[in-house]
Amino acid sequence: MTSPSNSLRLELDSQISSPDSLLAAQAQLMSVAVRPPRIMVRGSGSYLWDHEGTRYLDFVQGWAVNALGHAPPEIAAALQAQAQTLISASPAFHNAPQLAFARELTRAAGLAQVHFTNSGAEANEAALKLARKWGRLHRGGAHQVITTLGSFHGRTLAMMAASGKPGWDALFPPVMPGFVKVPYGDAAAVEAQIGPETVAVMIEPIQGEAGVVVPPDGYLRELRRLCDERELLLICDEVQTGMGRTGTLFAFEREGVKPDILTLGKGLGGGVPISAVLAGERASCFVPGDQGGTYNGNPLMVAVARRVFELVSRAEFLAAVCARGRYLEQRLAPLCTEHGLGLRGRGLLWALVLREPSAEAIAVRCFASGLLINAPRPNLLRLMPSLRVSEAEIDELVSVLERALA
């Protein structure tokens, strides 16, 4: 008799052996992304394989999602153990993984409470709800949030309105009101826009989607000072920069400040869909009925996130991220000098700034040579490897980039 696991394997093997029929099914997918005619079937560490057996060095990792790389055994073990115990109890009840992780994560962030959600956009929506409710309770109904040009906070209607991505204001009008955008990295511009309706400042410690834009030193400290003086909330969107990506567990730690509200996602689950919004005691004002979701705090996802956190939060792990980040910067620097490129980033989040709008063409060349990189803007290439990337894999990246740039 064929076991259930073997039956599943045979079914998957059958699908992979007939890729043409599978690729034909792309007509049934809504056209929301341009994808190459390849089916990714397996991943391990820093590598992906497609249905034809081609191997790709992955410096995208699901847009900084796979903190531990592809198919890490620690996540597989956490999934198996929790799936055999409890998958979902509904958010109407407590579950052990959620309670344990809530205690660990809030302690690490220095904040009072956490609510687990499913995506970065959902966590940012919850942060916005907290800020607006807090404004109603403590600021006479103030609701306006200052965000920045070039920012990216998610794809819900509210988060698209909050984001400063060019062209988004014309996609799905009317645009949700209540946001004012200022240049990134300019604390004086933030101060100039604070008015009686302002309730919060929402910021990415490093802008990811805009092309790894690093603000001037002291920027977060100055925003913290402004928010304290004007009695506003400081919201840090660390969906991309959190969980060790920049070399510290949270990017805000580098400047010794603490936000009132913090959002996490992407690397939090190491590949499974989970995010979180955390708040200090001052800002945590939800009561039953204010926020929720069918899969919020799902024990299967939280068990994985807790295991990822256990590994990533270790001092030796973060030290290794910093070391690999320095090595990546050192290997890229001569390449950038040779081709007249800009280089910016921190930890294991970097971008190459091109002289011409050729990023997409270079990314296509790299794909043909077995390298996956991201082109978030016409003149930008973004690198978001596994936090376990090796020096040999970084050397391989540079070798392929050299050929593509030539």
MARKEVEX-21084 format. One record per residue (C-alpha): residue number from 1; x, y, z. Coordinates in Angstrom, 3 decimals. Layout:
<recs>
   pos         c1         c2         c3
   NUM          X          Y          Z
...
</recs>
This chain:
<recs>
   pos         c1         c2         c3
     1      0.000      0.000      0.000
     2      1.261      3.498     -0.860
     3      1.582      5.760      2.192
     4     -0.026      9.260      2.160
     5      3.390     10.904      2.040
     6      4.489      8.733     -0.890
     7      1.202      9.434     -2.682
     8      1.798     13.160     -2.303
     9      5.350     12.779     -3.607
    10      4.121     10.810     -6.633
    11      1.510     13.486     -7.332
    12      4.121     16.258     -7.126
    13      6.535     14.301     -9.323
    14      3.748     13.852    -11.864
    15      3.070     17.593    -11.939
    16      6.730     18.420    -12.350
    17      7.145     15.864    -15.141
    18      4.435     17.629    -17.168
    19      5.447     21.292    -16.857
    20      3.837     22.347    -20.135
    21      0.367     21.561    -18.790
    22      1.164     23.390    -15.576
    23      2.519     26.443    -17.394
    24     -0.632     26.539    -19.487
    25     -2.515     27.131    -16.230
    26     -0.947     30.583    -15.928
    27     -3.927     31.841    -17.960
    28     -6.061     31.029    -14.915
    29     -3.931     33.269    -12.669
    30     -4.788     36.946    -12.446
    31     -2.069     38.938    -14.151
    32     -0.516     40.700    -11.160
    33      3.149     39.930    -11.858
    34      5.449     39.289    -14.814
    35      6.971     35.851    -14.285
    36      9.456     33.893    -16.422
    37      8.242     30.588    -17.932
    38      9.848     28.522    -15.192
    39      8.356     26.537    -12.317
    40     10.383     26.626     -9.126
    41     10.213     23.152     -7.613
    42     12.876     22.942     -4.909
    43     14.971     25.143     -2.659
    44     17.875     24.607     -0.302
    45     19.764     27.335      1.530
    46     20.779     30.006     -0.977
    47     19.648     28.052     -4.037
    48     16.468     27.385     -6.027
    49     15.913     24.777     -8.753
    50     13.353     24.968    -11.560
    51     11.484     22.153    -13.329
    52     14.256     21.801    -15.907
    53     16.881     21.271    -13.215
    54     18.463     24.730    -13.549
    55     19.963     25.973    -10.307
    56     19.709     29.644     -9.257
    57     21.678     31.489     -6.605
    58     18.894     33.383     -4.836
    59     19.702     36.895     -3.608
    60     16.001     37.797     -3.436
    61     14.820     35.090     -1.027
    62     11.153     35.924     -1.417
    63     11.875     39.650     -0.917
    64     13.849     39.197      2.303
    65     11.380     36.601      3.589
    66     13.590     33.510      3.881
    67     15.765     34.648      6.758
    68     17.263     31.170      7.156
    69     17.333     30.371      3.445
    70     15.209     27.893      1.512
    71     13.734     24.855      3.275
    72     15.714     25.158      6.520
    73     15.436     21.982      8.599
    74     14.562     23.979     11.716
    75     11.365     25.277     10.087
    76     10.455     21.850      8.714
    77     10.827     20.379     12.189
    78      8.769     23.153     13.817
    79      5.999     22.726     11.239
    80      5.895     18.971     11.661
    81      5.844     19.077     15.440
    82      3.131     21.739     15.642
    83      1.032     20.226     12.829
    84      0.853     17.009     14.829
    85     -0.323     18.923     17.907
    86     -2.595     21.842     16.943
    87     -2.960     23.678     13.630
    88     -5.777     26.097     14.408
    89     -7.920     26.685     17.474
    90     -9.477     29.922     16.143
    91     -8.540     33.343     17.504
    92    -11.380     33.036     20.015
    93     -9.070     30.939     22.226
    94     -5.541     31.164     23.584
    95     -2.923     28.809     22.212
    96      0.425     27.984     23.786
    97      2.783     29.030     20.932
    98      1.142     32.456     20.685
    99      1.362     33.150     24.420
   100      4.975     31.993     24.675
   101      6.104     33.985     21.644
   102      4.216     37.107     22.738
   103      6.234     37.108     25.944
   104      9.561     36.585     24.148
   105      9.007     39.078     21.336
   106      7.723     41.937     23.492
   107     10.647     41.513     25.879
   108     13.136     41.637     23.003
   109     11.549     44.773     21.527
   110     11.022     46.482     24.878
   111      7.325     46.983     24.148
   112      4.226     46.024     26.107
   113      1.916     44.054     23.835
   114      1.761     42.328     20.450
   115     -0.925     41.265     17.998
   116     -0.005     38.655     15.382
   117     -1.254     39.122     11.828
   118     -0.594     37.515      8.434
   119      1.256     40.043      6.257
   120      3.247     43.231      6.537
   121      0.397     45.265      5.096
   122     -2.010     43.838      7.671
   123      0.393     44.662     10.502
   124      0.738     48.222      9.191
   125     -3.048     48.539      8.938
   126     -3.277     47.529     12.599
   127     -0.626     50.127     13.461
   128     -2.674     52.794     11.694
   129     -5.811     51.726     13.581
   130     -3.936     51.956     16.882
   131     -2.681     55.436     16.037
   132     -6.089     56.738     15.004
   133     -7.808     55.300     18.059
   134     -5.086     56.749     20.279
   135     -5.624     60.112     18.590
   136     -9.327     59.915     19.306
   137     -8.704     59.070     22.958
   138     -5.799     61.404     23.704
   139     -5.448     64.012     20.937
   140     -8.972     65.306     20.381
   141     -9.579     63.159     17.291
   142     -6.223     63.780     15.580
   143     -5.843     61.229     12.786
   144     -3.259     62.444     10.277
   145     -0.068     60.403      9.821
   146      3.140     61.815      8.350
   147      4.906     59.360      6.020
   148      7.724     59.781      3.507
   149      8.205     59.998     -0.226
   150      9.447     56.721     -1.637
   151      8.086     54.727      1.301
   152      6.388     51.338      0.939
   153      3.957     50.095      3.584
   154      1.873     47.504      1.709
   155     -0.806     47.006     -0.933
   156     -4.103     47.498      0.879
   157     -5.916     50.694     -0.085
   158     -4.928     52.417      3.173
   159     -1.298     51.346      2.976
   160     -1.056     52.375     -0.675
   161     -2.289     55.800      0.409
   162      0.301     55.829      3.189
   163      3.097     54.802      0.837
   164      5.111     57.284     -1.180
   165      5.676     55.012     -4.173
   166      5.424     57.068     -7.393
   167      2.223     56.548     -9.367
   168      0.288     54.687     -6.713
   169     -2.027     57.624     -6.052
   170     -3.475     57.183     -9.560
   171     -4.168     53.435     -9.452
   172     -7.363     53.042     -7.400
   173     -8.948     56.447     -6.771
   174    -10.288     57.938     -4.640
   175     -7.231     57.840     -2.400
   176     -7.810     57.341      1.319
   177     -7.173     60.676      3.076
   178     -5.201     61.287      6.242
   179     -1.579     61.111      5.090
   180      1.038     63.800      4.515
   181      4.292     62.863      2.753
   182      7.670     64.522      3.239
   183     11.180     63.805      1.892
   184     12.861     60.837      3.539
   185     15.738     61.498      5.902
   186     14.663     65.100      6.553
   187     13.485     65.539     10.153
   188     12.964     69.278      9.630
   189     10.456     68.494      6.864
   190      8.550     66.284      9.299
   191      8.501     69.035     11.910
   192      7.196     71.546      9.367
   193      4.167     69.364      8.633
   194      3.090     68.707     12.222
   195     -0.284     70.276     12.871
   196     -3.315     69.920     15.152
   197     -4.570     66.880     13.168
   198     -1.249     65.037     13.308
   199     -1.223     61.894     15.432
   200      1.847     59.934     14.307
   201      4.968     59.699     12.175
   202      5.342     56.415     10.266
   203      8.818     55.578      9.042
   204     10.992     52.790      7.662
   205     14.397     52.854      9.414
   206     15.809     52.040      5.948
   207     13.597     52.333      2.887
   208     13.614     48.916      1.217
   209     11.370     49.094     -1.836
   210     12.762     52.511     -2.736
   211     16.165     50.891     -3.185
   212     17.718     50.521      0.279
   213     17.779     54.235      1.096
   214     19.734     54.756      4.320
   215     18.872     57.969      6.229
   216     21.469     60.248      7.852
   217     22.771     59.214     11.271
   218     20.565     60.596     14.017
   219     17.394     60.672     11.876
   220     15.431     58.273     14.098
   221     16.678     59.999     17.256
   222     15.459     63.342     15.929
   223     12.059     61.884     15.031
   224     11.822     60.364     18.505
   225     12.567     63.778     20.007
   226      9.937     65.464     17.836
   227      7.291     62.901     18.703
   228      8.029     63.241     22.409
   229      7.924     67.046     22.298
   230      4.709     67.194     20.242
   231      3.018     64.232     21.956
   232      2.846     62.116     18.802
   233      3.357     58.403     18.191
   234      6.430     57.106     16.374
   235      5.649     54.080     14.191
   236      8.563     52.034     12.833
   237      7.727     49.824      9.860
   238     10.359     47.092     10.169
   239      8.604     44.572      7.948
   240     11.758     44.380      5.816
   241     14.507     45.618      8.167
   242     13.510     43.663     11.277
   243     14.593     40.195     12.415
   244     18.325     40.671     11.956
   245     18.298     41.874      8.347
   246     20.461     44.943      9.050
   247     22.733     43.294     11.614
   248     20.754     44.057     14.759
   249     17.553     42.281     15.732
   250     15.624     45.486     15.016
   251     17.020     48.325     12.927
   252     15.858     50.972     15.422
   253     18.330     49.613     17.979
   254     21.249     51.157     16.097
   255     20.238     54.657     17.220
   256     19.211     53.693     20.721
   257     15.589     54.743     20.279
   258     12.361     52.855     20.766
   259      9.180     53.361     18.729
   260      5.701     53.539     20.215
   261      4.468     51.072     17.579
   262      6.560     48.509     15.686
   263      5.560     46.313     12.750
   264      7.327     43.122     11.672
   265      6.828     40.657      8.831
   266      8.800     38.968      6.038
   267     11.751     37.415      7.906
   268      9.655     36.963     11.051
   269      8.273     33.693      9.667
   270     11.294     32.610      7.650
   271      8.987     31.805      4.723
   272      5.579     31.216      6.303
   273      2.947     34.000      6.357
   274      3.039     35.779      9.691
   275      3.535     39.375     10.819
   276      3.110     41.346     14.009
   277      2.282     44.772     15.378
   278      3.800     45.631     18.764
   279      3.022     48.666     20.915
   280      4.243     50.288     24.072
   281      1.925     50.640     27.031
   282      1.185     54.259     26.080
   283     -0.013     53.372     22.574
   284     -1.609     49.961     23.099
   285     -5.286     50.923     23.230
   286     -7.155     48.109     21.454
   287    -10.137     46.545     23.206
   288    -12.061     43.412     22.125
   289    -13.624     43.954     18.715
   290    -11.134     46.587     17.511
   291     -8.906     44.164     15.591
   292     -8.882     40.536     14.558
   293     -8.556     38.004     11.776
   294     -9.316     34.348     11.168
   295     -5.659     33.303     11.064
   296     -4.224     35.864     13.493
   297     -2.003     34.077     16.002
   298     -2.401     30.750     14.213
   299     -0.345     28.267     16.292
   300      1.257     26.639     13.236
   301      2.644     29.933     11.960
   302      3.565     31.251     15.403
   303      5.467     28.064     16.232
   304      7.622     28.607     13.143
   305      8.162     32.312     13.888
   306      9.167     31.461     17.443
   307     11.813     29.032     16.166
   308     13.121     31.578     13.647
   309     13.286     34.205     16.390
   310     15.129     31.818     18.698
   311     17.876     31.403     16.089
   312     18.059     34.935     14.668
   313     18.100     36.688     18.053
   314     21.271     34.919     19.180
   315     24.286     37.208     19.515
   316     26.490     34.904     17.471
   317     23.937     34.769     14.645
   318     23.693     38.567     14.477
   319     27.485     38.855     14.596
   320     27.674     36.519     11.591
   321     25.137     38.677      9.713
   322     27.330     41.727     10.344
   323     30.450     39.861      9.206
   324     28.803     38.638      5.999
   325     27.436     42.128      5.404
   326     30.925     43.598      5.633
   327     32.263     40.934      3.289
   328     29.476     41.616      0.778
   329     30.225     45.335      0.881
   330     33.967     44.718      0.424
   331     33.397     42.428     -2.574
   332     30.934     44.796     -4.228
   333     32.996     47.967     -3.728
   334     35.601     47.298     -6.491
   335     32.844     46.273     -8.887
   336     31.000     49.535     -8.224
   337     34.190     51.566     -8.687
   338     34.918     49.854    -11.998
   339     31.423     50.478    -13.395
   340     30.691     53.823    -11.733
   341     27.884     52.490     -9.554
   342     26.592     53.656     -6.195
   343     26.418     51.249     -3.263
   344     24.278     51.610     -0.155
   345     22.934     49.382      2.560
   346     23.558     47.757      5.904
   347     23.845     44.214      7.186
   348     22.508     41.944      4.446
   349     20.285     44.484      2.690
   350     22.076     46.304     -0.156
   351     21.407     48.131     -3.408
   352     23.499     48.983     -6.445
   353     22.656     52.376     -7.959
   354     23.119     52.285    -11.742
   355     24.044     55.193    -13.976
   356     21.270     54.277    -16.444
   357     17.747     52.789    -16.153
   358     19.021     49.314    -17.077
   359     18.247     47.400    -13.879
   360     15.607     45.135    -15.404
   361     17.834     44.184    -18.333
   362     20.699     43.343    -15.958
   363     18.370     41.283    -13.748
   364     17.265     39.329    -16.835
   365     20.903     38.676    -17.792
   366     21.615     37.480    -14.268
   367     18.602     35.170    -14.370
   368     19.925     33.607    -17.566
   369     23.229     33.026    -15.741
   370     21.576     31.438    -12.717
   371     21.375     34.422    -10.358
   372     18.211     35.935     -8.878
   373     18.351     39.633     -8.006
   374     15.643     42.269     -7.694
   375     15.169     45.481     -9.701
   376     12.825     47.615     -7.542
   377     13.444     50.756     -9.622
   378     14.695     51.270    -13.208
   379     18.172     52.246    -11.956
   380     18.429     50.032     -8.849
   381     19.396     46.447     -8.099
   382     18.522     45.142     -4.627
   383     20.237     42.259     -2.822
   384     18.432     40.409      0.018
   385     20.222     37.089      0.553
   386     19.618     34.501      3.218
   387     20.997     35.633      6.569
   388     23.047     32.429      6.399
   389     24.656     33.296      3.059
   390     28.282     32.142      2.811
   391     31.360     33.986      1.566
   392     31.601     31.506     -1.319
   393     28.030     32.350     -2.350
   394     28.842     36.065     -2.176
   395     31.860     35.422     -4.407
   396     29.568     33.617     -6.849
   397     27.186     36.593     -6.849
   398     29.989     39.023     -7.671
   399     31.286     36.787    -10.462
   400     27.875     36.682    -12.192
   401     27.305     40.404    -11.661
   402     30.658     41.191    -13.258
   403     29.639     39.336    -16.424
   404     26.155     40.884    -16.476
   405     27.473     44.427    -16.027
   406     30.100     43.921    -18.723
</recs>
